[in-house]
Amino acid sequence: MRELREMWGDTRMVVFTAISAALYASILIPFKVMPILPGITEFRPANAVPVICSLLFGPAAAWGSAIGNLIGDLFGGIGPGDMFGFAGNFLYGLVPYRAWEALGGGDPTPRTPAMLGRMLFVVLLAAAACSLVVGWGLNLLGFVPFPVLGNVVLLNNFVAAGVLAPLVLRVLHPRVKTGGLLYTELMPSRRAGRRKPLRLAAAAAFTLGGHVAGNLIYAGYWTPPWVRVFDISSASRAFEIGVGLSPFVAGAFVCFLSL
């Protein structure tokens, strides 16, 4: 977590934050005219940007993803749900480089089926972390049901990044590495290849388990015991989702920040 603060003292990392945010926002904005859920989300090929920038620029991509998404939201109408979009997209830029390191690190350019599988798992975790926070937050506000928004954002993020990120990294990663601009070279406190598989497993359990729980809670198939004690129900399931998924969201944040 230390590098998320320390990077603001490195001019190059600040520049990469600005580049990540600008790239993300500049590709998001034109596609605002292609909504999937009007006023909520749209077709987003830009979703590959945070994953690509994360594996190149590390912590700069986490901040850049959050800021870039907020800029994009300004063009679709600002609202209370945007704070969850900021938090979700912060995770979307944070998870790829941390999960990749926990799986062994190294060159993130997929050159074998095994490496491609590892890359797709990392993309899935990042997409699920973002969609869990966004889906939980907007259902908590009573705006959009979790099964609708959470599942749509998960699929949207995973497909765009899963297809585009491996292709773009094959082109960009060797050039950024040759220029000595990878985050592992600019941030001495971050060691490439540092293994934390148990923490990653816990993060995956909270993140993917949160998606399963959110769908079950909204459909009425499961009510967590920590929700039942309140004996409160709501038509929008805002209370049930808000309280029921809180441990999953908090657990995912803590685990990913500790990787």
N, C-alpha and C positions, 0 to 999 in steps of 0.2 A: 504493500500500500504506500510505502514511503515515496516511491518514484512518482506517484500521482501528485504529490506536493513539490518534490524536488525539480520536476521538469519545468516548472514555471521560472526557475532561475537559469535555464539554458535557452538562449535566444533561438537556437536551431529548433528545439522542441516546440517552442511557442509558435514559430513559423509553420511547423508541420501541423500544429493544432489548427491554425488559420487555414492552411491548405485543405486539411481534411474537412473542416466545416464548410468551406467555400465549395469544394467539389460536391459534397453531399447535398447542400442546399441548391446549387445550380442545376443539378439533375432532378431533384425532387420537384422543384417549382413548376417546370413545364408540364409535368404529368398530373398536376392538380386537376386538369380538365378530364382525367380518366378515372373518376371515383369508383371504388368498389362498394364502400359504404359512404354515401354523400356526407360531407362535412366531418368525416371521421378518418378514413384512410382511402388510398387510391392505389392503382397499379404503380409499383415502385421498383423499377430496375436499379435505381440508385442504392437499393439495399445492399448491393455488393460492395459499395465504397467503404463502409465502416470495417468490414471484414478484411478487405485488402489493406487498408491503411493501418489496421490493428497489427497485422502480421509484419508490416514494414516499420511503423513508427510507434508501436506500443502504446504507452499511456497518452500520447498526444491524440491518438484516434478516439480514445474514450471521451475526452473533453470535446474533441472536434465533432464527433457523432452527435453528442447531446446538443451542442450549440447549433450545428447545421440543421438538425431536425427542428429546433425551436425557430430558426429563421424561416424554414419551409412552412411551419405552422402559421407564421404571421401572415402568409399569403392565402391561407384558407380560413382565417378567423381565429383569433386567440380566445382561450377559455380556460376554465379550471382544470380541464383534462390535460392541458399541455404540460403541467408539472409532472404528470406520470409519463408523458411522452419523453420529457427530458431525462427522467430517471431510467426509463426503459432503454433509451438509446445510448445512455452512458454505459449501461451493461453491455449493450450490443457492440460497442467499440472496445470494451474492456475484456470480455470473455475470450475472444479468439486467441490473442497472444498468450494469455495466462493458461488457457486450456491446452494450447499447443505445447507450451513449456512443460506442463504437467505430464504430457504424454511423451516427453522425451526431447522436445525442441528440435533444433536443426533447420535445414532448408525447408520452408513450407511449400515449395513448388512440387506438386504431386507428379511423380515420375513412374510410380508403380501402382497397381490396384490397391495394395495395402496402404500406401501413402494417401491415395485418393479417399479410401475409406476413413482414414484418420481425419483428413480434412473435412469430409462431409459430417463426421461426428462433431467436430468443433463448430461447424456452421450450424448444425442442429441445436447444439447447446446455446449458442449465441442467440439464434432466432427464438428459441423457447424462453430464454431469460427475458428478452425484450418483450415478447408477447404476453408473458405471465404478468409482468408489472403493468403493462398498458391495459390488458384485459381486466385484471383485478381492479385497477384504479377507476376505469370508466364504468364498470359495473357497480363499484362502491358508490360512485356519484349518481347512479341510477340512469345513466345515459344509454349504454349498450350492453346486452347480455354477454356474459363471459364466453359462452360457447360460440357466439357469433364473432366477436372481435378477437378474442384470444386465438381461436383456430384460424381465422382469416389472416391475421398478422403473422402467425407462425408459418403458415404455408407460403405467404407472400415473401417473407424474409428468406426462408429456406430455399425456395426455388430460384429466386434472383441471385442470391449469393452462391448457392451450390453450383449453379451453371457458370456464372461469370468470374467468380473469384479465382478458381484454379487456372483459367485461361489467361487472365490479366496478370496474375502473379508470375507465370512463366516468362512474361515479357519484362515486367518491372523489377522483380526481385534481384536478378543478376546485376542490373544497372545500378540500383540503389546500393547494393552490397559493394560493388566496385567503387562507388563514390564515398564509401565509408559512412553512409548516412542511416544505416539500420539502427533501431533503438538500442539494440544490445551493445553497439559500439559507442553510442552517445550517452548511455545511462550505465555507468559502472556498477551501480547498486543492483542492476537487474542482470542476473547471470542466465544466459541461454541454456536450455536443456535442464534446468532445475526441476527435479521430479517431486511432485506432491500428489501421487495417485489417490491416496485415501481422501484427501480434501476434495479432489476433483470428483470422486465417486459420490461424496456427500452432496456436493453442489449439483451434480446431475440428478440425484435422488430428490432433492428439494425442488429443482426446476421442472423436471418431467413429471414428478409426482404431483406438483402443484397444478399442472395442466389436467391430469386425470381427475384430481380432486375437484377442480373448478367445474368441470363438465358434470361430474356426479352430483355435486351440491346443487347446481342450478337445476338439474333435471329432477331433483328430489329423491335420488337413489341413496344418498348418504348425507347425514348431518353430523359433523364432527362433535365430539363430546363437549369441547370448549364452547360450542355454539348453543348446544341444547340447554346449558345451565341458565341461559338468559330467557328462554321461552319467548323469543321474539321472532316474528316472521314478517316478510314484506313481499308485496306482489312482484317487485322488480328483483327480488332476492339480493338487494343491495347489502342488507345487514348480514345475511348468511355468507355471501361471498366475501364481503369486507373482513369479517371476523374469522371466517373459516380458512381463508387463504393467507391471512397475515403471517402465521408461522412459516409457511412455505416461502413467501416473499422475503421475509427477514432472514431465513436460513440461507436462501440463495445468495443474497447480498453479502452476508457475513462470510460464507464459504468462498465466493469468487474474490472478494477483497483480500482474503487471507492466502490465496494461492501464490 
